[in-house]
């Protein structure tokens, strides 16, 4: 409520000063710049005060300060959580690719080992009896 009163008061002050500055001031008959036709008053532009940006002061209410602090902490937490989630996804993707490569290499090695074992058996006993799997 106090902030509202302060803003209204500053708005009234700003309006009052701008209205006062824009009023035309009559020229004195003894002025050197004024002639009988009044051209000097037409040439003088109305003086305007510099524009002021009204900024409300920071809240003094502890509950408002706590709310603002909580909001900023929550946004920071969400941002860090999102970043860590993206990092986790990237590391999981890399781990999965590494695992697939290991499985692929293991299959190739197993196949090569089988072939080497078969080649070794064939070189030791090339014409030996072969197991046909029949039982008598």
C-alpha positions as CSV (number, residue, x, y, z in Angstrom):
1,X,0.0,0.0,0.0
2,X,2.9,2.4,0.8
3,X,4.5,1.7,-2.6
4,X,1.2,2.6,-4.3
5,X,1.1,5.9,-2.4
6,X,4.7,6.7,-3.3
7,X,4.1,6.0,-6.9
8,X,1.0,8.2,-7.0
9,X,2.9,11.0,-5.2
10,X,5.8,10.9,-7.6
11,X,3.4,10.9,-10.6
12,X,1.6,14.0,-9.2
13,X,4.9,15.7,-8.7
14,X,6.1,14.9,-12.2
15,X,2.9,16.1,-13.7
16,X,3.0,19.3,-11.6
17,X,6.6,20.2,-12.7
18,X,5.9,19.4,-16.3
19,X,2.8,21.6,-16.3
20,X,4.7,24.4,-14.6
21,X,7.6,24.2,-17.0
22,X,5.3,24.3,-20.1
23,X,3.4,27.5,-19.1
24,X,4.3,30.5,-21.2
25,X,6.1,33.2,-19.3
26,X,5.0,36.7,-20.3
27,X,7.9,38.9,-21.6
28,X,8.7,42.1,-19.8
29,X,8.3,45.3,-21.9
30,X,11.9,46.2,-21.1
31,X,13.4,43.0,-22.5
32,X,16.0,43.6,-25.2
33,X,15.0,40.4,-27.2
34,X,11.3,41.3,-27.3
35,X,9.9,43.6,-30.0
36,X,6.5,45.0,-30.4
37,X,5.2,42.2,-32.7
38,X,6.0,39.4,-30.1
39,X,8.3,37.4,-32.4
40,X,10.7,36.6,-29.6
41,X,8.0,34.6,-27.7
42,X,7.2,32.6,-30.8
43,X,10.8,31.7,-31.4
44,X,11.4,30.5,-27.9
45,X,10.6,26.8,-27.6
46,X,8.8,25.6,-24.5
47,X,11.3,24.3,-22.0
48,X,10.7,20.7,-21.0
49,X,12.3,19.0,-18.0
50,X,14.4,15.9,-18.8
51,X,12.4,12.7,-18.9
52,X,12.6,10.8,-15.7
53,X,12.1,7.0,-15.5
54,X,10.1,6.2,-12.4
55,X,11.5,3.1,-10.7
56,X,9.9,1.6,-7.7
57,X,12.3,1.1,-4.8
58,X,13.1,-2.5,-3.8
59,X,10.5,-4.2,-1.7
60,X,11.1,-3.8,2.0
61,X,8.5,-6.5,2.9
62,X,10.5,-9.7,4.0
63,X,7.8,-12.0,2.5
64,X,8.2,-10.3,-0.9
65,X,12.0,-10.5,-0.6
66,X,11.7,-14.2,0.3
67,X,9.3,-14.9,-2.6
68,X,11.7,-13.2,-5.0
69,X,14.7,-15.1,-3.6
70,X,12.8,-18.4,-3.9
71,X,11.8,-17.7,-7.5
72,X,15.4,-16.9,-8.5
73,X,16.7,-20.0,-6.6
74,X,14.0,-22.2,-8.3
75,X,15.0,-20.9,-11.8
76,X,18.7,-21.5,-11.1
77,X,17.8,-25.0,-9.9
78,X,15.7,-25.8,-13.0
79,X,18.5,-24.6,-15.2
80,X,21.2,-26.7,-13.5
81,X,18.9,-29.7,-13.5
82,X,18.2,-29.3,-17.2
83,X,22.0,-29.0,-17.9
84,X,22.8,-32.1,-15.8
85,X,20.0,-34.1,-17.5
86,X,21.5,-33.2,-20.9
87,X,25.0,-34.2,-19.7
88,X,23.6,-37.5,-18.4
89,X,21.8,-38.2,-21.7
90,X,25.0,-37.5,-23.6
91,X,27.1,-39.8,-21.4
92,X,24.5,-42.6,-21.6
93,X,24.5,-42.3,-25.4
94,X,28.3,-42.5,-25.5
95,X,28.2,-45.5,-23.1
96,X,25.6,-47.2,-25.3
97,X,27.7,-46.7,-28.4
98,X,30.8,-48.1,-26.6
99,X,28.8,-51.1,-25.4
100,X,27.5,-51.8,-28.9
101,X,31.1,-51.6,-30.3
102,X,32.3,-54.0,-27.7
103,X,29.5,-56.5,-28.4
104,X,30.2,-56.2,-32.2
105,X,34.0,-56.8,-31.6
106,X,33.2,-59.8,-29.3
107,X,31.1,-61.4,-31.9
108,X,33.8,-61.0,-34.6
109,X,36.4,-62.4,-32.2
110,X,34.2,-65.4,-31.3
111,X,33.6,-66.1,-34.9
112,X,37.3,-65.8,-35.7
113,X,38.2,-68.1,-32.7
114,X,35.7,-70.7,-33.9
115,X,37.2,-70.6,-37.4
116,X,40.7,-70.9,-36.0
117,X,39.7,-73.9,-33.9
118,X,38.0,-75.6,-36.9
119,X,41.1,-74.9,-39.0
120,X,43.3,-76.4,-36.3
121,X,41.2,-79.6,-36.0
122,X,41.2,-80.0,-39.8
123,X,45.0,-79.7,-40.0
124,X,45.6,-82.2,-37.2
125,X,43.3,-84.9,-38.5
126,X,42.3,-84.0,-42.1
127,X,41.3,-87.6,-43.0
128,X,40.3,-88.9,-39.6
129,X,36.8,-90.1,-38.7
130,X,34.3,-87.5,-38.4
131,X,31.6,-87.5,-35.8
132,X,28.3,-87.9,-37.6
133,X,26.3,-87.7,-34.5
134,X,24.8,-91.2,-34.9
135,X,24.6,-93.5,-31.9
136,X,24.5,-97.3,-32.3
